[in-house]
């Protein structure tokens, strides 16, 4: 039970800090001058972290609900899907922000991220569960 709780906590905290990690990486490589207005950049990281965290909270709840071992491949698939969508959206945002002519509507991506992140959970779960069933059928003794 404690392992599940710690895993859920790690997933949620990772979802909160993922925009900060990607943003600092892109800003330090492509545009270091973006890091100097510390108060404004901290507000951006906090708000984007909160919006980015929503699908990770949903995945943590899914893992908490389905603690049975037969659901582990589906849960892993759901976590990978949410991480993939979140990383993709954050990279696209920071590529746009650090480009020659950044879009004024680039920040709206974080309002769509919770929706698309939550939408990717069932697809990742089904794919992960299917892969788990396929692997189990390979190693099943006859």
Rosetta constraint file for C-alpha pairs under 8 A:
AtomPair CA 1 CA 5 HARMONIC 6.46 0.50
AtomPair CA 2 CA 6 HARMONIC 6.12 0.50
AtomPair CA 3 CA 7 HARMONIC 6.03 0.50
AtomPair CA 4 CA 8 HARMONIC 6.11 0.50
AtomPair CA 4 CA 63 HARMONIC 7.65 0.50
AtomPair CA 4 CA 64 HARMONIC 6.80 0.50
AtomPair CA 4 CA 67 HARMONIC 7.85 0.50
AtomPair CA 5 CA 9 HARMONIC 6.17 0.50
AtomPair CA 5 CA 64 HARMONIC 7.72 0.50
AtomPair CA 6 CA 10 HARMONIC 6.09 0.50
AtomPair CA 7 CA 11 HARMONIC 6.16 0.50
AtomPair CA 7 CA 60 HARMONIC 7.96 0.50
AtomPair CA 8 CA 12 HARMONIC 6.25 0.50
AtomPair CA 8 CA 57 HARMONIC 7.98 0.50
AtomPair CA 8 CA 60 HARMONIC 4.84 0.50
AtomPair CA 8 CA 61 HARMONIC 7.73 0.50
AtomPair CA 8 CA 63 HARMONIC 7.50 0.50
AtomPair CA 8 CA 64 HARMONIC 7.60 0.50
AtomPair CA 9 CA 13 HARMONIC 6.12 0.50
AtomPair CA 9 CA 60 HARMONIC 7.83 0.50
AtomPair CA 10 CA 14 HARMONIC 5.95 0.50
AtomPair CA 11 CA 15 HARMONIC 6.18 0.50
AtomPair CA 11 CA 56 HARMONIC 6.23 0.50
AtomPair CA 11 CA 57 HARMONIC 7.75 0.50
AtomPair CA 11 CA 60 HARMONIC 6.71 0.50
AtomPair CA 12 CA 16 HARMONIC 6.28 0.50
AtomPair CA 12 CA 53 HARMONIC 6.21 0.50
AtomPair CA 12 CA 56 HARMONIC 5.37 0.50
AtomPair CA 12 CA 57 HARMONIC 5.75 0.50
AtomPair CA 12 CA 60 HARMONIC 7.09 0.50
AtomPair CA 13 CA 17 HARMONIC 6.24 0.50
AtomPair CA 13 CA 53 HARMONIC 7.80 0.50
AtomPair CA 14 CA 18 HARMONIC 5.75 0.50
AtomPair CA 15 CA 19 HARMONIC 7.88 0.50
AtomPair CA 15 CA 49 HARMONIC 6.97 0.50
AtomPair CA 15 CA 52 HARMONIC 6.03 0.50
AtomPair CA 15 CA 53 HARMONIC 4.71 0.50
AtomPair CA 15 CA 56 HARMONIC 5.76 0.50
AtomPair CA 16 CA 49 HARMONIC 4.33 0.50
AtomPair CA 16 CA 50 HARMONIC 6.03 0.50
AtomPair CA 16 CA 52 HARMONIC 6.22 0.50
AtomPair CA 16 CA 53 HARMONIC 4.94 0.50
AtomPair CA 17 CA 21 HARMONIC 6.30 0.50
AtomPair CA 17 CA 49 HARMONIC 5.99 0.50
AtomPair CA 18 CA 22 HARMONIC 6.21 0.50
AtomPair CA 18 CA 49 HARMONIC 7.10 0.50
AtomPair CA 18 CA 52 HARMONIC 7.90 0.50
AtomPair CA 18 CA 87 HARMONIC 7.63 0.50
AtomPair CA 19 CA 23 HARMONIC 5.68 0.50
AtomPair CA 19 CA 45 HARMONIC 6.46 0.50
AtomPair CA 19 CA 48 HARMONIC 6.54 0.50
AtomPair CA 19 CA 49 HARMONIC 5.93 0.50
AtomPair CA 19 CA 52 HARMONIC 7.43 0.50
AtomPair CA 19 CA 90 HARMONIC 6.09 0.50
AtomPair CA 20 CA 24 HARMONIC 5.91 0.50
AtomPair CA 20 CA 45 HARMONIC 5.48 0.50
AtomPair CA 20 CA 49 HARMONIC 7.30 0.50
AtomPair CA 21 CA 25 HARMONIC 6.18 0.50
AtomPair CA 22 CA 26 HARMONIC 6.19 0.50
AtomPair CA 22 CA 87 HARMONIC 7.97 0.50
AtomPair CA 22 CA 90 HARMONIC 6.82 0.50
AtomPair CA 22 CA 91 HARMONIC 6.91 0.50
AtomPair CA 22 CA 94 HARMONIC 7.85 0.50
AtomPair CA 23 CA 27 HARMONIC 5.91 0.50
AtomPair CA 23 CA 45 HARMONIC 7.98 0.50
AtomPair CA 23 CA 90 HARMONIC 7.61 0.50
AtomPair CA 23 CA 94 HARMONIC 6.27 0.50
AtomPair CA 24 CA 28 HARMONIC 5.85 0.50
AtomPair CA 24 CA 35 HARMONIC 7.79 0.50
AtomPair CA 25 CA 29 HARMONIC 6.26 0.50
AtomPair CA 26 CA 30 HARMONIC 5.77 0.50
AtomPair CA 26 CA 31 HARMONIC 7.39 0.50
AtomPair CA 26 CA 94 HARMONIC 6.43 0.50
AtomPair CA 26 CA 95 HARMONIC 7.58 0.50
AtomPair CA 26 CA 98 HARMONIC 7.70 0.50
AtomPair CA 27 CA 31 HARMONIC 4.83 0.50
AtomPair CA 27 CA 32 HARMONIC 5.33 0.50
AtomPair CA 27 CA 33 HARMONIC 7.78 0.50
AtomPair CA 27 CA 34 HARMONIC 6.20 0.50
AtomPair CA 27 CA 35 HARMONIC 6.73 0.50
AtomPair CA 27 CA 94 HARMONIC 7.74 0.50
AtomPair CA 27 CA 98 HARMONIC 7.12 0.50
AtomPair CA 28 CA 32 HARMONIC 4.64 0.50
AtomPair CA 28 CA 35 HARMONIC 7.53 0.50
AtomPair CA 30 CA 98 HARMONIC 6.40 0.50
AtomPair CA 31 CA 98 HARMONIC 6.15 0.50
AtomPair CA 32 CA 36 HARMONIC 7.70 0.50
AtomPair CA 34 CA 41 HARMONIC 7.81 0.50
AtomPair CA 35 CA 41 HARMONIC 6.76 0.50
AtomPair CA 37 CA 41 HARMONIC 6.23 0.50
AtomPair CA 38 CA 42 HARMONIC 5.97 0.50
AtomPair CA 39 CA 43 HARMONIC 6.34 0.50
AtomPair CA 40 CA 44 HARMONIC 6.37 0.50
AtomPair CA 41 CA 45 HARMONIC 6.21 0.50
AtomPair CA 42 CA 46 HARMONIC 6.07 0.50
AtomPair CA 43 CA 47 HARMONIC 6.13 0.50
AtomPair CA 44 CA 48 HARMONIC 5.93 0.50
AtomPair CA 45 CA 49 HARMONIC 5.77 0.50
AtomPair CA 46 CA 50 HARMONIC 6.25 0.50
AtomPair CA 47 CA 51 HARMONIC 6.37 0.50
AtomPair CA 48 CA 52 HARMONIC 5.85 0.50
AtomPair CA 48 CA 110 HARMONIC 6.18 0.50
AtomPair CA 49 CA 53 HARMONIC 5.93 0.50
AtomPair CA 50 CA 54 HARMONIC 6.99 0.50
AtomPair CA 51 CA 110 HARMONIC 6.19 0.50
AtomPair CA 51 CA 111 HARMONIC 6.95 0.50
AtomPair CA 51 CA 113 HARMONIC 7.32 0.50
AtomPair CA 51 CA 114 HARMONIC 6.36 0.50
AtomPair CA 52 CA 56 HARMONIC 7.60 0.50
AtomPair CA 52 CA 86 HARMONIC 6.98 0.50
AtomPair CA 52 CA 110 HARMONIC 6.83 0.50
AtomPair CA 52 CA 113 HARMONIC 6.55 0.50
AtomPair CA 52 CA 114 HARMONIC 6.31 0.50
AtomPair CA 53 CA 57 HARMONIC 6.24 0.50
AtomPair CA 53 CA 114 HARMONIC 7.81 0.50
AtomPair CA 54 CA 58 HARMONIC 6.49 0.50
AtomPair CA 54 CA 114 HARMONIC 5.72 0.50
AtomPair CA 54 CA 118 HARMONIC 7.99 0.50
AtomPair CA 55 CA 59 HARMONIC 6.25 0.50
AtomPair CA 55 CA 82 HARMONIC 6.76 0.50
AtomPair CA 55 CA 114 HARMONIC 5.58 0.50
AtomPair CA 55 CA 115 HARMONIC 7.87 0.50
AtomPair CA 55 CA 117 HARMONIC 5.32 0.50
AtomPair CA 55 CA 118 HARMONIC 5.09 0.50
AtomPair CA 56 CA 60 HARMONIC 6.10 0.50
AtomPair CA 56 CA 79 HARMONIC 7.85 0.50
AtomPair CA 56 CA 82 HARMONIC 7.00 0.50
AtomPair CA 57 CA 61 HARMONIC 6.18 0.50
AtomPair CA 58 CA 62 HARMONIC 6.21 0.50
AtomPair CA 58 CA 118 HARMONIC 7.17 0.50
AtomPair CA 59 CA 63 HARMONIC 6.19 0.50
AtomPair CA 59 CA 75 HARMONIC 7.81 0.50
AtomPair CA 59 CA 78 HARMONIC 6.90 0.50
AtomPair CA 59 CA 79 HARMONIC 6.50 0.50
AtomPair CA 59 CA 82 HARMONIC 7.94 0.50
AtomPair CA 59 CA 121 HARMONIC 7.24 0.50
AtomPair CA 60 CA 64 HARMONIC 6.17 0.50
AtomPair CA 61 CA 65 HARMONIC 6.11 0.50
AtomPair CA 62 CA 66 HARMONIC 6.09 0.50
AtomPair CA 62 CA 75 HARMONIC 7.49 0.50
AtomPair CA 63 CA 67 HARMONIC 6.09 0.50
AtomPair CA 63 CA 75 HARMONIC 6.23 0.50
AtomPair CA 66 CA 71 HARMONIC 6.35 0.50
AtomPair CA 67 CA 71 HARMONIC 7.18 0.50
AtomPair CA 67 CA 72 HARMONIC 7.78 0.50
AtomPair CA 68 CA 72 HARMONIC 7.29 0.50
AtomPair CA 71 CA 75 HARMONIC 6.24 0.50
AtomPair CA 71 CA 129 HARMONIC 7.12 0.50
AtomPair CA 72 CA 76 HARMONIC 6.14 0.50
AtomPair CA 72 CA 129 HARMONIC 7.90 0.50
AtomPair CA 73 CA 77 HARMONIC 6.17 0.50
AtomPair CA 73 CA 125 HARMONIC 7.67 0.50
AtomPair CA 73 CA 128 HARMONIC 5.03 0.50
AtomPair CA 73 CA 129 HARMONIC 5.13 0.50
AtomPair CA 73 CA 131 HARMONIC 7.32 0.50
AtomPair CA 73 CA 132 HARMONIC 5.28 0.50
AtomPair CA 74 CA 78 HARMONIC 6.22 0.50
AtomPair CA 74 CA 124 HARMONIC 7.10 0.50
AtomPair CA 74 CA 125 HARMONIC 4.18 0.50
AtomPair CA 74 CA 126 HARMONIC 6.18 0.50
AtomPair CA 74 CA 127 HARMONIC 7.07 0.50
AtomPair CA 74 CA 128 HARMONIC 4.32 0.50
AtomPair CA 74 CA 129 HARMONIC 4.12 0.50
AtomPair CA 74 CA 130 HARMONIC 7.76 0.50
AtomPair CA 74 CA 132 HARMONIC 7.46 0.50
AtomPair CA 75 CA 79 HARMONIC 6.22 0.50
AtomPair CA 75 CA 125 HARMONIC 5.88 0.50
AtomPair CA 75 CA 128 HARMONIC 7.17 0.50
AtomPair CA 75 CA 129 HARMONIC 7.90 0.50
AtomPair CA 76 CA 80 HARMONIC 6.16 0.50
AtomPair CA 76 CA 125 HARMONIC 7.39 0.50
AtomPair CA 76 CA 128 HARMONIC 6.48 0.50
AtomPair CA 77 CA 81 HARMONIC 6.12 0.50
AtomPair CA 77 CA 124 HARMONIC 4.56 0.50
AtomPair CA 77 CA 125 HARMONIC 4.97 0.50
AtomPair CA 77 CA 126 HARMONIC 7.54 0.50
AtomPair CA 77 CA 127 HARMONIC 6.41 0.50
AtomPair CA 77 CA 128 HARMONIC 4.15 0.50
AtomPair CA 77 CA 129 HARMONIC 7.29 0.50
AtomPair CA 78 CA 82 HARMONIC 6.26 0.50
AtomPair CA 78 CA 120 HARMONIC 7.37 0.50
AtomPair CA 78 CA 121 HARMONIC 4.78 0.50
AtomPair CA 78 CA 122 HARMONIC 6.80 0.50
AtomPair CA 78 CA 123 HARMONIC 7.32 0.50
AtomPair CA 78 CA 124 HARMONIC 4.27 0.50
AtomPair CA 78 CA 125 HARMONIC 4.53 0.50
AtomPair CA 78 CA 128 HARMONIC 7.17 0.50
AtomPair CA 79 CA 83 HARMONIC 6.14 0.50
AtomPair CA 79 CA 121 HARMONIC 7.46 0.50
AtomPair CA 79 CA 124 HARMONIC 7.48 0.50
AtomPair CA 80 CA 84 HARMONIC 5.98 0.50
AtomPair CA 80 CA 124 HARMONIC 7.04 0.50
AtomPair CA 81 CA 85 HARMONIC 6.22 0.50
AtomPair CA 81 CA 117 HARMONIC 7.80 0.50
AtomPair CA 81 CA 120 HARMONIC 5.91 0.50
AtomPair CA 81 CA 121 HARMONIC 6.30 0.50
AtomPair CA 81 CA 123 HARMONIC 7.72 0.50
AtomPair CA 81 CA 124 HARMONIC 5.09 0.50
AtomPair CA 82 CA 86 HARMONIC 6.01 0.50
AtomPair CA 82 CA 117 HARMONIC 5.37 0.50
AtomPair CA 82 CA 118 HARMONIC 7.41 0.50
AtomPair CA 82 CA 120 HARMONIC 6.33 0.50
AtomPair CA 82 CA 121 HARMONIC 6.38 0.50
AtomPair CA 82 CA 124 HARMONIC 7.94 0.50
AtomPair CA 83 CA 87 HARMONIC 5.92 0.50
AtomPair CA 84 CA 88 HARMONIC 6.03 0.50
AtomPair CA 85 CA 89 HARMONIC 6.13 0.50
AtomPair CA 85 CA 113 HARMONIC 7.80 0.50
AtomPair CA 85 CA 116 HARMONIC 7.38 0.50
AtomPair CA 85 CA 117 HARMONIC 5.96 0.50
AtomPair CA 85 CA 120 HARMONIC 7.51 0.50
AtomPair CA 86 CA 90 HARMONIC 6.13 0.50
AtomPair CA 86 CA 113 HARMONIC 6.96 0.50
AtomPair CA 86 CA 117 HARMONIC 6.77 0.50
AtomPair CA 87 CA 91 HARMONIC 6.04 0.50
AtomPair CA 88 CA 92 HARMONIC 6.15 0.50
AtomPair CA 89 CA 93 HARMONIC 6.14 0.50
AtomPair CA 89 CA 109 HARMONIC 6.96 0.50
AtomPair CA 89 CA 110 HARMONIC 7.89 0.50
AtomPair CA 89 CA 113 HARMONIC 6.96 0.50
AtomPair CA 90 CA 94 HARMONIC 6.23 0.50
AtomPair CA 91 CA 95 HARMONIC 5.97 0.50
AtomPair CA 92 CA 96 HARMONIC 6.15 0.50
AtomPair CA 93 CA 97 HARMONIC 6.11 0.50
AtomPair CA 93 CA 106 HARMONIC 6.09 0.50
AtomPair CA 93 CA 107 HARMONIC 7.08 0.50
AtomPair CA 93 CA 109 HARMONIC 7.04 0.50
AtomPair CA 94 CA 98 HARMONIC 5.98 0.50
AtomPair CA 95 CA 99 HARMONIC 6.05 0.50
AtomPair CA 96 CA 101 HARMONIC 7.90 0.50
AtomPair CA 96 CA 102 HARMONIC 5.35 0.50
AtomPair CA 96 CA 103 HARMONIC 6.64 0.50
AtomPair CA 96 CA 106 HARMONIC 6.85 0.50
AtomPair CA 97 CA 102 HARMONIC 4.96 0.50
AtomPair CA 97 CA 103 HARMONIC 7.08 0.50
AtomPair CA 97 CA 106 HARMONIC 7.18 0.50
AtomPair CA 98 CA 102 HARMONIC 6.67 0.50
AtomPair CA 102 CA 106 HARMONIC 7.59 0.50
AtomPair CA 107 CA 111 HARMONIC 7.91 0.50
AtomPair CA 108 CA 112 HARMONIC 6.89 0.50
AtomPair CA 109 CA 113 HARMONIC 6.07 0.50
AtomPair CA 110 CA 114 HARMONIC 7.26 0.50
AtomPair CA 111 CA 115 HARMONIC 7.79 0.50
AtomPair CA 112 CA 116 HARMONIC 6.28 0.50
AtomPair CA 113 CA 117 HARMONIC 5.69 0.50
AtomPair CA 114 CA 118 HARMONIC 5.97 0.50
AtomPair CA 115 CA 119 HARMONIC 6.04 0.50
AtomPair CA 116 CA 120 HARMONIC 6.12 0.50
AtomPair CA 117 CA 121 HARMONIC 6.77 0.50
AtomPair CA 118 CA 122 HARMONIC 7.96 0.50
AtomPair CA 119 CA 123 HARMONIC 7.58 0.50
AtomPair CA 120 CA 124 HARMONIC 6.08 0.50
AtomPair CA 121 CA 125 HARMONIC 5.98 0.50
AtomPair CA 122 CA 126 HARMONIC 6.08 0.50
AtomPair CA 123 CA 127 HARMONIC 6.19 0.50
AtomPair CA 124 CA 128 HARMONIC 5.92 0.50
AtomPair CA 125 CA 129 HARMONIC 5.95 0.50
AtomPair CA 126 CA 130 HARMONIC 6.03 0.50
AtomPair CA 127 CA 131 HARMONIC 6.19 0.50
AtomPair CA 128 CA 132 HARMONIC 6.11 0.50
AtomPair CA 129 CA 133 HARMONIC 6.19 0.50
AtomPair CA 130 CA 134 HARMONIC 6.17 0.50
AtomPair CA 131 CA 135 HARMONIC 6.13 0.50
AtomPair CA 132 CA 136 HARMONIC 6.10 0.50
AtomPair CA 133 CA 137 HARMONIC 6.13 0.50
AtomPair CA 134 CA 138 HARMONIC 6.39 0.50
AtomPair CA 135 CA 139 HARMONIC 6.54 0.50
AtomPair CA 136 CA 140 HARMONIC 5.93 0.50
